[in-house]
Amino acid sequence: METKICKIDQDSIERAKQILFSSGVVAIPTETVYGLGAIGTDSIAVQKIFEIKGRPSDNPLIAHVHKDYDITKLVHIEQDYVYDLIKEYTPGPLTMVFNSKNVVCEQAVCGGKTLAIRIPSHQGCQDLLRAIDQPIVAPSANLSKHTSPVTAEHVYNDLKGKIELILDGGKCSGGIESTVLDCTEKIPRILRAGLITKEMIEKTCGSCEIAMHKQTDKVRSPGVKYKHYRPKCQTALYEYEQIEQVINRYDEEERLGNNPYIMCADELAKYFTGKNLLLLGKTDREIASNLYDKLLDGEKKAGIIIAIAMPDEKGINLGIMNRMKKSCG
């Protein structure tokens, strides 16, 4: 199968519609990462997502809809705070989990009773979703457990020959997957941290919890049970204060001929003059936006990526550290 990358326009959206309505899958951009999408009511197409990615069959998918779609067609909204969240943070990198009306096929929710829904802010994605006017379920458009793609080229490198079409919407601005929020109870619970932070949700809802996942829990959100986001090279993760240990590790890896690279925030670069660096940026949003791009760049040239953690796990840093621990820990 030949895989084509096409800029998003009327012609490529029409081609995507043809593929999707023929039980096919298409790679689509969002503001967070690229997704591998299928129509959520089409069990044949949804099964193809799991087969193409090599994705575990108990790892559910998120349904993406356009901003004017009536999500009550798909789920029960049982908490009043949901309407405030929708008004404040959508379209955007927030996924909300509800009790499902069983419209989206069983394969997409992995036999569960809940459905995760997101309204992406990426305009090209919105244009496609509006043209389809049905829920598009999509995980990240990469091989399972590999680093998530933030450009069309990243998708191509993993899935060439496996899918027909990649809609190119440019580099994703958000850079890490959406915050997933369980909205089935009176107090919302973060299942996966992201750019919409606990503090932001508390400001809107009054309170917010962070889920403590157990191995025996029924999975309601992707990205919580398995190893994820890992580059193909070796990795190591050090605390923010462990500058001396990082230098020692770098020097040892270099002595062994392993071509090490240090991945860190820009503010730490002054400690590593003359060493190979993958600089993530200055602010938490820049670092989130650049994290996967630098991991995928690093795997092409590094024998080992030595990553340095964020100084804390507050705000957006919680989501960044979640990805760092899974990719480099």
N, C-alpha and C positions, 0 to 999 in steps of 0.2 A: 504494500500500500504506500502510495506517495503522500507525504505530509506537506501541506502548503501553509505558509504564513501569509496572511492577508490583513492589510490595514482595515480598520472598521469603517465601512461605508455601506451604502444601500445595497450594493451588489454582494458584498461579503455577508451581510446580515441575511439576505435572501438565500444564499448558499447554506448558511448555518441553519436556517429554518428547514430547508429541504432535508438536511442530514438529521436534524433533531426529530422531525416528524416522520422519519423513516427508521426509527429506533436506533439512531446513531448517537455519537457523542462528539462534542466540540470543546476545545480549550478556549476559555473566555477570561478576559481581564477583569479584576475588581480593583478597588483602591488598596486592598491588603496584599493578596497574592493572586496568581492565576489559578483558575479552577477548571476542573474537567467535568463538563456539564452534560446532563441528560434530562429529558422531561420526567418529572417526578412521578407521574402516574403510569409510566411505561416500564414495567418490570424487566423486560428484555434489555432495554437500553441501560437501565440502572445496573443490571448484572454485569454488563460490559465494563462499567467503571471499575468494579471490584476486580475483574479479570485483567484489565489493562494495567492497573496499578499494582496488582498483587496485594490488594488490601484485605486485611482480616475481615471475615464476614460478620463480626459483632461490633464493628466500628461504624456508627451511623453517619449519615450525610446531612448537610444543611440545605434547606430549600431556600432559593433566592427568588425574590419577586420584585416587580417594579413598584415605584412609590405610591401609585394609585390603586394597587391591587388590594382587594378586600381579603385580608388574611383570615377573617372569620369563616371563609369557605373551607379552610384547612384545619383550623384549630379552635379550641375553646379559650376565650380570654376571660379569666376568672378573677383577676386582680385589677383594681382600679389604677394602680400605679403604672400599669403597662401603657396606658394612654399618654401619661406624662413622659415616659421613656421614648415612646414613638415620636412625640412632638419635639423632644429635646435632642435626640441622638440619631434619628433616621431622616433621610438615608445616611448611612455611615457604618463604621466598623463594629456594630453591635448585633449579636445574634441572640434571639430570645427563644427559650424553650417553653412549649405549652403542651397541654394534653391534646392529642391528635384526634381529628374526626375521621381518620383512616382513609382520607382521599389519596394522599401520597402512598405509594405502594409499600408493602411490607418489607421488601428488600432494602429500601432506602433507610428505614428506621430500625432495621435489623431485628424485627419482631417486637420492638418496644411499643409503649403506649404514648410516647411523647414525640413531638416534632420540633426541630430547631428551625427558625425562620430568620432570614436576614434580608435587608433592603440595601443593596450596595449603592454607594454614591458615585461610582465611576460612570461617566456619561455614556460611554460606549456600551457598557454592560446594561445600563438602563434602557438604551435604545433596543438592544436585543431582547431583553425581558419584556418590553412593551410589545414588540413585534410578535413574540411567542404568546404572551398573555397567559402563561401557565407557569407553575412552579418549576424551576430548574434546580435539580439537586446537584451539588458539586462539592467534592473534596479538592484539595490542591492538585494541580495538574503535573504530577511527578510520580516516579516510582515510589512505592510505599517505603517509608522510613528515610528517604533521601531528603536533602534540604529543599524546602518549598521554593517554587520558581517565582521570580518577580519581574521577568522579562519574557517575551515570546521566544527568544533564543534559548533561555533556560528550559522552557517546555520542550522545545524541539530536541534539545540534547538528550532528554530522558525518553521522549515518546515518539520520536521519528519512526515512521513505518507502522505505528500502532493506531494512529488516528488520521483522519483526512484533513482536518482544518484547525488551525490556530488563529484566532482573532487577535491581532496585534493592537493593543491599546497603550503601548509605551510602558515605561518602567512604573511599577506600582509605587504609589506615594507612601502608603502606610507601612508596608514592609513586613509586618508580622500579622498572623491571622487575627480575626475578630475576637473581641471579648464574647464569651458565651455565658449567658445569664439565665438561670433557672427561674422562670416566672410562674411556676405552678403553686407556690406557697405564698403566705402573707408577707414574708420577708424574702426578697430576691437573693439568690446565691450565685456567686461567680463560679462557674465550672471550669472555665479557661480564661486566664487573664489576657488583656490586650490593651488597646489604645483608649478604650472607654474604661476608666479606672474605678476602683471601689469608692474613692472620694467623690467622683463625679456622680455615681449612682446614688450614694448617700445624700448628696445635695438635692437630688430630684425626688428620691423615694423616702428619705428620712433614715433609712437603715439599709445595710447590705452585709451579707455574710460571704465568706470564702469557703467553698466546699473542701473537705478533707477526704480525698478519694481513697477508697479501699479496694483491694483486688477483687472482692466478691460483689461490689456494687454493679447494678445494671447501668451500662454506659449510656449516658444521655447526651454526651458531647464528644466530638472527635478531639484527638490530641491529648487525652488524659490517661490512656492505659498502656500504650506501647512506646517504645523508643521512636523518636521522630527527629526530623530535621537534620540528620547527620550527613556531613560531607564524606566523600570517598577516601580522604586521607586520614591519617591519625590525628587525634585531638587531645588536648589537655586543658583543664580549667583551673585557674588560680584566683584566689581572693584579691580584691582591689589593693590591699595593703602589701601583698607579697611580691614587691618589686625585685628584691634581691633574689628570691627563689626563682622568679621568672628569668632573670638574667642568667642564673646558674644553669637552669634547664635549657635555655637557648644555647648557651656555650657548649653544653654537653651534647645536645642534638647536632650542633654544627660539627663538633669533633667527630661524631659518628657518621657524618656525611648525609644527614637526613633533611637538609635544606629547610630549617625551621622558619616560620613566620609568626610574629606576635600580633594578635588581633586585640585592639584596645581603643578606648576613647581618645580623641585628639589630645586631651590634656595630659595624658601619660606619655606621649611621644618623646618628651624631653629626656626621659630616663633611658631611652633606647637608641641613642644616636649611633648611626652606622649599621643598624640591624634591619632586617627585612620586616616591614610593617604592613598590616592591614588596618587602616585607620577608619573608625566607625562614624566619627562626627563629633560635634561639640555638645548638642542638646540631646535629651532623651528621645525626642521625636526623630532627630537625625539618625541616632543610633539604631532605633527600631527600623527606620526606613532602609538603612544600609546593611543590617545584620546578615540577611540571607545572601544578598549580592556579594558581600565580602567572603562569606563562607564558600560560595560557589566559585568565586574568583580564586580563592586560596587553594581549593582542592586541585586546581589545574597546575599549580606551580610549587606547592609546599609538600614536603614529606610529612610535616606535622604542623598543625595550627595550635599555637599556645595562646589561649584566650584568657583575658583578664575580666573578671566579673565587675558588675556595677557596684558603686559604693554602698548601695542599700537596695531594698526591695519595696520601695514606696512608689505609688503612682504608676506611671508607665514602666518604671524599672522592674515592677513585679512581672509584667508580661515579657520583658526582655530577658530577665533571669530565668523564667520558665523555659524559654527557647534555648538559652545558653546551656542550662543544665542538661537538657535533652539532646542537644547537638554536640556538646563538647565535654560534658561531665562523665 
